[in-house]
Amino acid sequence: MKSILACLPLALSLNLHAAVGEWRVLKDGEGGSIKARFEGVAGDRYLLRREADGKLFEVSPGILQGEDRTSFDSQAKQLGEEIEKLDKMAGHDMFSGTPFEVRKADEIAAALSLSQESKTQHSASWRNYTGDSYRLFGVRPYSVALYSDQDGHATVLSAVFSNKGDFKSGVGQGEDHFEGKSTADADSLAKAMEADEKAVLSAITGVLGEPKTQRFGDSRATRRKVSRWDWNGHSLLLSSQEGEYVSLSIVPLDLAEAGGKTAKVKDGDIRKRLIADVVKESNGDVYLGQIPMVNQGPKGYCVPATFERAMRAAGIEADMYLLAMVGKSGMGGGTSVEFLLEEIRQQVRTKGRRTKDERVKELRVRDVKRYLDQGVPVMWTMRSLDGYNKIANANTSKRKTITDWTQWAKEIAVEAETLAKTESEQDNHHICMIVGYNEATNELAVSDSWGASYERRWVPAPVANWASSGGLFMILP
């Protein structure tokens, strides 16, 4: 018999699922023994936890003998039956015998038909703004988002059902989200939320039993009451915030045990990471290459979506739906930047970061350069006008073929001067990020929270100034 003691432990120490087995003394053919218990499965191997140090390790069923094999086989069979019930309840083959925080996020994304939204060296995310036919736990979620760490392990799965942003929203996505409006009202939203909460609660309770209630959230502003079920290293958290949203999150069990409070990333580590993420090209382009993307979807959530991106870049976990609640966004969208900033200052401070805001009469490269050189994105209030977007889209496309950058600078300067002479409308108020610059060509790189194709668009600084509302906001290490 191969030595069980030689099995390589996994790096993470995981909490227990709801039906862990008894501790057993496992012996090998070389006289060694180890006290361990069944914790789950990973492919065709069993996951066991060692009592001595709490470490999780994998073992092939074939090396187990006698009652040990019988016990673990029985538990694995029971786990498989539970997975079948949970998948049927969810309507997707999304559950696994592998505890949540060591599950591969891309496998969950595939099971839920989620498209990749963002990928950086530090994290990744997937999202689906669903259609009427999509169901999860028997109910249509308007948004399903999945986040992973730098190793590709799932950190949070978030399904948002009826909510004030997406419910009966008649606006488009991207540049089109300024057209149309929400047709929802408070009464119809309240009825939809009540029905969604009841359906999801009934579905999960039917399989996992009655939930327990706790408070969950990383700060005073985001702390809320949730109904919680634990299973196999997963914690399912159902939340309903009056007039806001119904959501179901799946998180690692240890995060639920901690009440949603995440570890603080050291200031020095963040500073080094931010500076390391600054990209400098031979043509003079300087930009932030690892800013996570969030697609705000068909609603006016540019403020909370952009703040989520900035907070995640600064090592602070965030969710645009929670931020929309904190910022008191209106039905369908519309959030005061200053109000949201004031509300989240405390959350930012608890993570060792600080906020800064400035007003500029004329937006120039030098106004943002000092922040971008340190890897800090600049949130910028502006008006997403047709003239601005036309130039941003065209110039970004043309830049891919430019070889004479001196001539390019002259061409765009003439174009910018022509636009700057026209009167800009006081409409389509928006917030996005300035994530780069080129001093030689006098351009800014701008990122909108509209999905991957808007990750970085280049506009002449005078064009940006023509559309600017003058507000700059930063989260600093």
N, C-alpha and C positions, 0 to 999 in steps of 0.2 A: 504494500500500500504506500502510495506517495505521501510524504510528510505534509500534514495539514499546517504545521508550524511554518513551513516554507512558503505558504501562499502570501503573495505580496499585498499588504494592506493598501486601501485607497487613501488618498491624501486627506479627504474630508471626513469629519466625524459627524454622523447624522443622528437625528432624533428618531424616535420610534414611531411606527405606525400603530394604528389602534389595536391590532390583534397580533402582537409579537409573541413568539413562542417562549417556552421555558428555557432557562439556561441548561446546557448539556455539557458534560465533560467528554470531549472528543479525543480519541486515542489513535495513534498511528502505529505502524508496524515496527517502529524504531524505539518504542518505549516512551515517546513523548506524549503530552496531552495538552489540551487547551480548553478553556471553558468559554462557550459561545452560544449564541442563539440565532434563530432564523430571522432575517430582516427583509427579505425580498428576493427578486430575481434580476439577473442581467443577462439577457439572451438565454443560453442554455446552461448558465451557471447560477448557483445559489449565492445570495449575499448574506453573510453572517457577521455578527458583531462580537468582537472579543471583549470579554468582561474586564480583563486586566486594565486595558487602556481606552476602551470604548471605540476602538477603530473598527471600520467596516472592511471586510475583505471578501474576495470571491473564492468559491470552491467548486470544483466539478462534482456533480452528484455521484459519479462513478468511483470516487475515492472514499465515499462514506460507506459504512457497513452496519449491519444489524439494525438495532432500534434507532440509531442516529439517522440512517437512510430512510427508514419507515416514517419517522417523525417529520423530517424535512420534506419528504415527498408529499406527505399529507398536507402540510402547510402550503406547499407550492400549489397543490391542486386546489385548495380552498381559495388561495389568492387568485388563481386563474378564473375561478367561478365568480369571484367578486368583480374582477375586471370586466368580465362579460356583462354583468348586470349594470355596471357603471357606464360602459360604452353604450349600451342600449338606452339607458336613461339620458345620456348626453346627446345621443344621435350621431356620434362620431367615434371612431376607434382611437380615442385620445388618451386613455388611461394606460398605465404600465405598472409592472411589478417593480420597476426601478424607482427608488425614492426621487422626489421631484428635483432636488438641487443637483443630482448627478445625471439627470436625463438630458439627452441631446435636444436642444431647442428646435433644430431644423426638422426633427422627426415629428414633433408636436405640430409645427407649422404646416407640414405636409398633410397631417391628419385632419387639420382644420381648414385647409385650402387658404392659407395665409400667404401673401406675397411679401417678399423682403422689402422693408421700408428703409432700412438704414444698416450700414455695416462700417464700423471703425475698428481700430486696433484694440479698443477698450470695451466695446459692447456691440450688440446687434439688435434689431427689432424687425418684427413682421406685423402686418396689419391687413384687415379686410373690412371695408365699409360694405356691409352685406345688402343683398336684395331681399325682397319680400319672401322668397322661398327658403331662405337660409334659416335653420333652426338650431338652437343650442339649448339643451335642457328643456326642450319643448317650446321655446320662445324665440322670437327673432331678436338677436342682438344687433344693434345698429353699428357697433364697432367691436371687433375682436383684435386685440393687440397682444403680442408676445415679446418679451425682452429676454436677452441672454447676457451672460458675462463674457469676458474676453476669451474664455476657454470653450465657449459654445454651450454652456450649461444653462438651462432655463432658470430665470430668476423670478419672473412674474408673468402670469397669464391673466389678462383683464378683458372681460366681456361686459360691455355697457349696453343695457337694454333701453327702455324708454327714458329719454333724457331731454332736457330743455334745449339742447343744442341741435340734435339731429331730428327730433320728433316733428313730423310734418314740415320739415325744412324744404323750401322750394328753390333754394339757391344752388348754383353750380359749384364745381371744384376749381381750384387754381385761380386764374385771373377772372373767371366767370362767377366767383362767389359773391361779387358785388351786385350781381343781377338777381332778381327775384327776392323772396322773403319767406319767413316762417309764417305758416297759417295756424300754428298751434295757439291754444289758449290755456290758461291755468287749469280749468276744470277738465278739459279733455286729456291733458297731460297727467293730471292726478289720477284719473280713472285708468289710463293705460299703465301707469306705474304700479298702481294697486294690483291690477291683473297680472302684470309681469312678475312682481314679487311673490304673489301667491302661487303662481305656477312653478316658478323655480324652486321655491321653498318646499312645495309638495313633492316635486320630482326627486330632489336630493334626500329629503327626509324618508321617502319611500324606500330608499336603498341603504342609507347610512344612519337612519334613526334621527331622533330629535337633536338639534344643534345646541351648543352652549353659546352664551352671549358674552362679549367682551368689548373693550375699547381698543381701537387699532388706529395707528397713525404715527408719523414721525415727528409731529410738532403739534402745538396747541391749535393752530389754524386748520390742520388736516385730520385731527383726531376725531373718530366717529364710532358709533356703535355698529357692531357686525354680528351676524349669526355665523358660528364656526363649526365645521365638521373636520375631523382629522382621519386620514386614511393613508397608510403606507408611505409616510414621509411627505404627504401632501396635506395642506390645509386649505379648505374651501371656505371663502369668506363672502357672505351675502350682505350687501349694504343697500339701504334705501334712504336717501336724503330728501326730505320733503321739498317738492318743487324743483328738484335738481336732477336726480338720476336714480336708476336701479342698476347695481353692478354686482358681478360675481368675479372675485379674484381667486386664483390658485397660486399659493406661495409655498416655499419650503416651510416645514413644520417649525424649525427653529426661529424663523422670522415671526411667525404667529405667536410663538411662546414669548418673544421679546416685545410683543405688542406693536410690531411694525417699525420699531426703531432700528435703524441701520448704523453700521459702524462709521465713524468719522474718518475720512481720508486726510492724512497729515498735510498741512499747508505746504511744507517743503516738497512733498511728493507731487502735489497738484501743480505747483509752480514748474517743477522740472518737466512734468508731463505736458503741460500747456506749451512751454517753449519748444520742446522736442517735436511737437505737432505742427510747428510753423514751417511751411514749405516756401523755399526761395528758388524761383526759376531763372534761367539765364537771360530771359527777355525783360527781367525786372519785376515780374509778378511775385508778390508776397501774399500768401493766403493761409488760412487755417485748414489743414487737411483732414481733421478728425472730428468735425462737429457732427453730432448725431442729427438725423433728419426726423421730423415728425410731419405727417400729412394731416392738416387740420380737418380735411374732408369737406363735405357740403354744408358748411355752417360758418358763422363768423367768429371763429375761435383763434384768430391770428395772434392775439395777445397771450392767452394761456399756452398755445402751442409753441410760440417763440420762447416764452419763459421756461417751458419744460426743456427745450433744447439747451438753453443757456445754463440752467441749473444742472442738467446732466453733464454738460461739458466741465462744470466746476466740481464734479464728484458728488452731487446731491440728487438723490432719487426724486422724481417728480412725475406727475400725470396731469395732462391738460384738463381732464374732466374735473379733477379735484381743484385745480387752480381756477377753473371757471366758476366753481362754487365759492371758493375763497374770494375771488375778485368780483362776485355778484354780477356775473355776466347776465345780459338780458335774454329773453326767449329767442333762440336762433343765433345768439351771439351778441357781441358788443360789450367790451370790457374796458374800464378805465385803467390805463397803464399805471398811473400814479397811485391809484387806490390799491391795485394788486401788489405793487411794489411795497407799499407801506405794510400790507398784511403779511407778506412773506419775509420781511426783514428779520423777524425773530427766528424763523426756520433757517434762514441763511446764516445767521450769526451762530446758531447752535452747531453748525457744521464747520465753524472756523472761517467763514467767508464774510465778505462785506459788500454792500451795494453802493453804487455811486450813480448819480444822474446829473446831466449837464444840459444846458440850452445853448444852441448855437444859432446865430443869425444867418451865417453863411457856411454851409457845409463844405469843408475842404479836406483833402487827404491828410493834412497835418493834424486835424482834429481827432482822427481815429488811429493814426499810425502808432502812437505810443502804446495804445492798448493792444493792437494787433501784433506788434512786435513781441509782446509778452504772452501771446497765445490766447488773449481774452477777446471773445466776440463782442461786438457792440450792437445792442438792440437799438433800432432807429425808427422813430415815428415819421411817416411820410404819407403821400397820397398815391395810390397805385393807379395812375392815369394812363390813358391809351398812348399818349406820346412817349411817355417814359417806357412803358412795356414794349412798344414797337422797337425802340432803339436798343433796349436791353436784350431782346430776343435776337434781333438782327446782328448786333455787334458780337454777341457771344458765339453765334454761328460762324461769322466771318473770321473771328480770331483764330480758328482752327487752321486756317490756311495762310496766315500772315507770315511773311519773312522779313519785310522791311518795317521795323517798328517805329522808326523815325517818321516815315511817310504815314503810317497808321495814325500816329499822334496828331499829325496835321489834319488828316481827313476828319477824324472824330471831333476835333476842336471846332472846325467849321460847322459841322452838324449840330454840335452842342450850342454854339453861339446862335444859330438860327432858331432853335427851340427856346432858348432862354429869353428871346425877345417876345415870345408869345405869352399871353396871360394864362396861367394855370388855374384849373377849376378847384374849388374848395369842396372836393368830393372824394369818395373812395378812400376814406381814412384807414390806414393800415399800419402795421408794425412788422418789420422784418429784421434781418441781421446784416450788418456789414462785416464781412469775413476776410477781406483782402484789399490790396491796393497796388497800384503801379505808379510810382512818382514820375517816371519818365514820360508816360503817356497820359498822366493825370486821370486815372481811372480808379473806380472802386468796384470791388466784387461784392455782390449782394446776394443773400440767400433768403428765399421765402419758404415758409412752412407749408408747402404745397406738394411735397413729394420729390423724388430723386431728380427729376428733370429741372427742378428749380434750386438745386443744391448751390450753384454758383453762377450768377449772371454778371457780366461786366458792363458797367455804364460809365460814361465820362462824368467826372465830379460835378461840372456845371449842370448836367442833366439831373443828377441826383439832387443837387441843390434846388433846381426848379421844382422838383416834386417833394422837397423836404418840408416837414412840419417842425423840425428843429429840436426834437427830443432825443437825447442819447442816454442809454441806460446800460450799466455794466454790473456783473457779479465778479468781484475781484478776490483773489486768494489772499 
